[in-house]
Amino acid sequence: MRRSISALALTAALAGGVVFTALPAQTASAATVTCNTGAMRHDIAALRQKAAKLKQLGEPEAARRANAQADALQHRLNQCIKADETASKPWG
């Protein structure tokens, strides 16, 4: 009897956890994200320029990090552009 109560309590806790875990995911997907492409392009160019300067000054590791940051920002910009292109347009 003791095991069945523990199993029942565990099952109820897991089922409740699944419900509570699923709720924030739904609200997060409903949030809107805006991308300022002009500012992102400016930041990418500034990081690339910084990387070139660091490389010229003999700091290859710092230049590599700056290039990695620029690459990550470029990837995010590409995702924003793709999302804008594939987003459903309103009727009108």
Residue pairs with C-beta under 8 A, 6 or more apart in sequence:
33 80
35 76
35 77
35 80
35 81
35 83
35 84
37 77
37 80
37 81
40 73
40 76
40 77
40 80
41 77
43 73
44 70
44 73
44 74
44 77
47 66
47 67
47 69
47 70
47 73
48 66
48 67
48 70
50 66
51 63
51 64
51 66
51 67
51 70
52 63
54 60
54 62
54 63
54 66
55 63
